[in-house]
Amino acid sequence: MKTIPQFGDRRLAIQRALLAYVPILRHLPIFSGAFKRIESDVTSVLDVFRDIIEEHRKTFDIDNTRDYIDGYLKQIELRGGKESSFKEQQLLHTMRDFFIAGTENSSSTLRWSFLCFAHYPEIQEKVSKEVKQVIGSGVPSMSHKEAMPYTCAFIHEITRFRTLVPLAIPHVTTEDVKFKGYRIPKGTPVLPNLYAANHDPNVFEHPNEFKPERFIDDAGKFVPSNQVVPFSVGPRYCLSEQLAKMELFLFLTNVIQRFEIVPDPEKPLPSFRDSVTGMADVALPYEVSFRQR
């Protein structure tokens, strides 16, 4: 079994981000090493997915689609041809998109959540209390979500406060656009500033403070804001949004149900505001203890 490559340090993260936004930089010597590393990582990941697709092919039954890969292989079988968009190369890259969006987003947000709990035990206690009251010793499920306003508000606030991708994935205008007195020609790369949207003082009071309570109304109900946009905006927003939200709720409640997250007195925590800033804004490395409740 091949292993998925791990992403690197702060310098490499910044280089990756710059290459994603300005690909022509790959021709400069200072970026050539990072670009080769990216190519190697992508190749390794796609090799893993090729093996998975091949395993599916061996047991493929067009009348019994077991998962997304089988469904896609079925469409290749039914619609295959030069003019069809259903091709194995497209399947490979779609799987890669799902993998990155469905794992990195959730795992990075969970790391921020655990760091927040270690810094603010009173917030952790409120989430824990709600988990005990609603779920008890049962198995957390999405059916519990409606009865857990503070937990939902915490997740909403962590995705606002620590915007994982400060500048969204580059998009391109499909036609000439006029915006606030500026003319943006067709074919211009556009980067939505998600960080600015999530920290707009005209929308969020004291945006640089972490306050889950901002999304709870006077009746104690969770009131999400459509101004919180961690998954980008527009018709091509992140496809993994619903999956990520479910993962975050289920992972977080399962962990807090069983463990208390406490800092290691011998290893100071990094600031909740500092990060490894690249294309993604991830928490600095840290160590905490998970004490069984």
Secondary structure, 3 states (H helix, E strand, C coil): CCCCCCCCCHHHHHHHHHHHHCHHHHHCHHHHHHHHHHHHHHHHHHHHHHHHHHHHHHCCCCCCCCCHHHHHHHHHHHHCCCCCCCCHHHHHHHHHHHHHHHHHHHHHHHHHHHHHHHHCHHHHHHHHHHHHHHCCCCCCCHHHHHHCHHHHHHHHHHHHHCCCCCECCCEECCCCEEECCEEECCCCEECCEHHHHHCCCCCCCCCCCCCHHHHECCCCCECCCCCCCCCCCCCCCCCCHHHHHHHHHHHHHHHHHHEEEEECCCCCCCCCCCEEECCCEEECCCCEEEEEC
